Amino acid sequence: MSTPSQPTGAGPDSAGPGPARDRAGKRADMVTIADVARHAGVAVSTVSYVLSGKRAISATTRERVLASIHALGYHPHAGARALASRRANVIALVLPLRSGMHLPVLMQFATSVVTTARQFDHDVLLVTADEGPAGLRRIAVSAMVDGIVVMDVEMHDPRVPLLRELERPSVLIGFPAESAGLTCVDLDFYRAGEACVEHLVTLGHRQLALLGAPAVVYERETGFAHRTRAGFTETAARCGVTAVAQPCEENYDAVRRELAGLLHRHPGLTALVVHNEAAVGHVLAALPTLGRRVPDDISVVAICPDEVAERSGPALTSVLIPAEEVGRQAVSLLMRKVQGDAVPAATLLDPRLTVRASTGPGPAAALPGAEAGDTAVAGTGPETMVALARRTDS
């Protein structure tokens, strides 16, 4: 005569709190796929197919297997799944934390990578140590990850030769000087710098300055900073206007000192482009102390996330840094490579310039009747500004 079944954890095999056990007295974390198969009265391969979805199983059999899994408390072992599929279901995000990097924006990229990876049933291993090629090799040979996303890419990045050699698929957020044999995605920072200059020149500004990233970022030859500066200076030269570009540190005292020196050397300066998210607020705070009102005396355009531009006072005309879209594209490209699919070598996102309250007509603004796209344009109303933004984005 059988005795009544005891609640899990309360029978003779349990002396209080501890690991759950199945009805046969086996701990749940020791239940195997063979135990599930015996309980459900099916072959081990049938249980495997139910778990993996690799073969069609009748609804009745599938429900019986799932009921046995639930009853026994079976959890497939992650290592076993990885061995069976030859997949780790993990990707690495290599994001070395270096000086001159603005952490809030970096975390926007990282968050996008993590959330997109989950859509592909992958977790993310975040690697923040600045180990160069040695760190990449360690990750790749360990079989811990299915692929690698690399950030903070330099023009002559020492990691690039190894990335070309590794069998493990990779995607770079950023472009080195020579991107052949790689998969890269980023905002088109050259066009971002170009769009800022075109907008300001169209408004009638003839003396411009770029306040860029901290000096250490240029010294490392970080790709996005160099490309923005190139787009800014080359477009200014093509438009026949005076332009100067210089690094900018991130604290208020340094920003004010840079601005004071800049205005002393270039008293006719009427427009600034700021490509330094941490310095944007300091720039707007320091300009009035130097006798410059925004936008009456000087126009300011930033390359930054929209939330930075929108919460500034005044709200900043800006080119969006599309961190969420870049992260999403990077993971999507990597997953396609993991599956063995062909992907484009280069994905450049077009810049989007949004006109807000921080830019206005320069001293060279034309008389009424000039057309948008000429060297200057008349009008200060919202309609004119929107038309300029559309012209710049085209």
N, C-alpha and C positions, 0 to 999 in steps of 0.2 A: 504494500500500500504506500503510495507516494505521499510525501509530506507537502504541505502548501509551500508554494514558492515564496522566497523571502525577497523583500525589496533590495535593490542593488546597494551594496555597502552595508547591509544590516544582517547578513547571514553569517554562518559559522566561519566563513573565510575572512570576515571583516571584524576587526576589533576596535572599531571607531573610525575616525577620519583617515582616509588613505586613498590610494588609487582605486578607481571603480573596477569591478570585476564582472565578467559575463556570468550567465547562469551556470556554466560549468566550473566556475571558480577561477577562471583565467583573468588576469588583469587586462583591462581594455587596451592598454598600450602595447600588449603582447599578442593581441589577436591578429592572426594572419589572414591573407586572402584565401588560404586553404580552409581555414575555419569557417569563413563566410560561405564558401562553396559547399561544404558539408552541411551547414545549417540550412542553406537554401535548396539543397538537393540538385545542384548543377555542377558543371565542370568549372575548374579554376579559370579557364580561358573565357568562359561566359561572364564571370564576375569582372574579369579584366576588360572585356568589351563594354560592359555596362559603365564602368568607370571612365574609360577612355573615349567612348562614343565612336570608336573606329569601325564598328560593324553594327548593322541593324539587329536589334534583339526585340522579340515580341514584347508587347506591353505587359502581358501577364508575367512573363519570366523576369522582366526588368523590375516590376513592382515587388516580386518575391525576393529578388536579390537586394533591393534597396531596403526592404523590411528587415532582412537579416543583418545588413550593415548597421541599421539603426539599433536593432536588438542587441547586437554584440558590441556596439560602440567602436566599430572598426574605423580607423583613419589611415588612408594610404600613406606610406612613408615617403616623404619628399625626396629623399635620396634615391629610393627605389624608382620613383616616377622619373627622376632625372636620368637614371641609368637606362630605363626602358625607352625613354623618348630621345635620349641623348641631348636633352634640353635642361637647363638649370632654371628656366622661367625667372631669370634675374638679368637685368642689364646694369652696366656700370655707368655712372655719371662722373666723369673725371673733371672736377672743378677745384683746381688748386687755389687756396685762399692766399692771395698775395697783396702786398701793399698797393694802395691806389685803386682798389676795387670797391665798388659801392654795393654793400651787402644786400640792402633791400631789393635792388633791381636783380641781382644775381638770384635771390630767393624766388623771384617771379619766374625766372627761367626754370629753376629747379622744381618748383611746384608744378609747372606745366609738364615737365618731363615725368614726374611721378604720377600725376593724375592720368596722363595719356598712356603710360605704361600699364596702369591697372586695367585700362580698357582692353589691353592685349593679354591680360592675365599674367603680367610680369611685375615683379618687385624691382626696386632700384637700390643698388649699392652705391652710396655716395662716397667718393674718394676725394678728400680735400688736401692730402699731403702733396707738396710740390716735389715730386720724385722724378719728374721727367720721363725719359724712355724706360728707365728701370722699373718705375711703378707700373707703367703700361704692360710691360712684359710679365711682371709678376701676376697681374690680374688675368692676362690672356692665357697663360700656361696653366693656371690653377683650375680651369674648367668651372669656376664659380659663376661665370656669366655667359650669356649667349651673344652679347654684343656690347659695344662701348660707344657712349656719347662723350665727346671731348669738347671742353669749353676753354675760354681765354686763349685763343689761338694767336700765335705770334706770326709775323711776316716770314721769319726764318725759324720756324718752330722745330726744336730738336726732336720732337716726338713724331714728326711727319714721316721720315724714312722708315721708322719701325711700323707705323700704321699701314704703310704700303705693303710691308712684308707679312704682317700677321694674317693668319687664316681667319681669326675672329673678326666678324664684320664690324665696321665702325662708321660713325657719322660725326663730322665736325660742325659745331656751331661757331662759325667764323671761317675766314679764308686765309690760308697762308699765301705768300707771294707766288708760289708754284703749286697749283692744286691738282695737277694731273695725277690720275690714279686714286683720287680720293672722292668721297661724297661729302659735300659741304652745303650748309644752309645758313642764311643770315639776312638781316636787313641790308639793302644796298646802301651802305654808308656813304659811298662816293656820291650817289644821287641825293642822299639826304643833305650833305654839305652843299651840293649844287642847288637844291631846291630852296634852301635858306637864302643863299645869295640872290637867286633869281627873284624871290619874293621881295627882298629889300631893295634891290636895284629897280624893280618895277615901281616901288613906292617913291623912288627918287633919291635914295641914299647913295652917296658916292665915296664915303670913307667908312669902312667896315672893319670889325675885329672879331676874331674867334678866340674865345676862352675855352681851352680844351681840357683834357684830363690832366691829372697830376703828372709832373715831369717823369716820374718813375715808369709810368705807363708807356710813354714814348721811348724811354730808354730801353724798355723790354721789346720795343717794336711790336706792340700789340696791334693786330690787324685793323680792328674797327676804328681806333683812334687815328691811325695813319691814313686810312681811306677817307674819313671825314675831312681831315685837314687838306688832303689832296683835292677833294671835290670842292671845298671852300676856296682855296687859293687859285686853282686853275680856272674855276668859273669866274672869279673876280677878275682875273687877268683877261679872260675872253670878253668880259663885259666892259673892260676899260675903266674899272674903278680901283681905288686904293684899298688894300686889304693887308692886315697883319694878323698872324696866328701865333699864339703862345700858350704854353701850359698854364694851368691854374691849380693851386692847391685847394684844400677842402674846408679850411676853417675861416671864420669871418675875418680875422686880422690879416691873414694872407691874401684873401680875396680883395679886401679894401685896398691893401698895399698895391696889388697888381693893377687894380682899376685906377688908382691915383697916378701911378707911373704911366699907364697907358694913355690917360687923358692929358697928362702933362706933355708927353711926347707927340701926341696926335690931338691937338685941341679942336680940330674940325671933325672928330669922330662923332657920328650920329647913329650908329647901329652896331649891336652886339649879337653874335651867335654864341650860345653857351652849350657846350657839349660836356657837361660835368654835373650829374644829377645832384651830388652833394653840395655843390657850390651855387646852385640856382637861387635858392632863398637868400643866401648871403649877398649875391649880386644885386638883387632887388632891394635889399635892406641898405646896402652901402651907397648905391647911386645917389639917393637924395642927400646924403651927408656930403657928397662931392658936388652938389649943385646941379644935379641932372635928374629931371623928372621923366618918368616913363609913362606914356610914349612921347610927351611933348618935346623933350629935349633929346631923347635917345630911345630908339626902338630896340627891343630885345626879342630874340627868337631862341628857343631852347630845343634841343634834341633829347627827349625824355619821355617817360611814361605819361599817359594822359592825366592820371590822378595827381602827379606832381604839377603839371601845367595848370590844371583846373583849380587847385587849391591855393595857388600863388596869388599875390596881390600886387599889381593887377594880374588877371588871368593871362597866361602866357600863350602867345602864338607859338606853335610847336610842331615838330616832326615826331610822330609816335615811335617809340621803341617797342615793337610788337613782341614782347617776351613770350606771351602765351602762345601766339601763333608759331613763332620760331621753335619753341619747345615741342609743340604738337607735331610740326613737320619733321623735326629731327627724329622723334621716336617712330613716327609712321614710316619714314625712310628706312630706319634701322630694322624694323620688323619685316619690311619687305625684303631686305637683304638677308635676314635670318632665314626667311622662307625660300631663299634662292632666286628671288625675282630681280629683274633688271630695274635700276633706278637712275634718274638723271644725276649727272656728276655735280652739277651746280644748281642750287635753288636760291635765287635772289628775290627778296620781297621788295616790291616797290614802296618808296616812302610816301607817307600821307601827311601833308601839311595842313594843319587846322588854324585858321586865323582867329585870334581872340583879341584881348584889349591891349596888348603890350607893344603893338606895332602901329605906326602911323606914317604920314607923308614925310619925306625927307626934304632938305632944302632945295633939291633940284627937281621938285615936283613940277610937272608941266602945266601949262595953261589949260583951261577947259577945252575939250575937243580932242585931246590926245587919246590914242587907243591903247587898251590894255595890251601889254606885250611890247610897246615902244620902250624907250629908255626911261620914261617917267609916265605917270598917270595922274590925272586930276581926280579930286573927290575924296571925301573922308568918311562917307556913310557906310553902313553895314553892307549895302548892296554891292558897292565898289569893292569892298574887302573880300566878299565872297567870290566875286568874279575873278579877283586876283588869285585867290586860292585855287580855283578851278584851272586857271591858266597855268599856274605853277605845277599842278599835279598832272597836266596833260603830257 
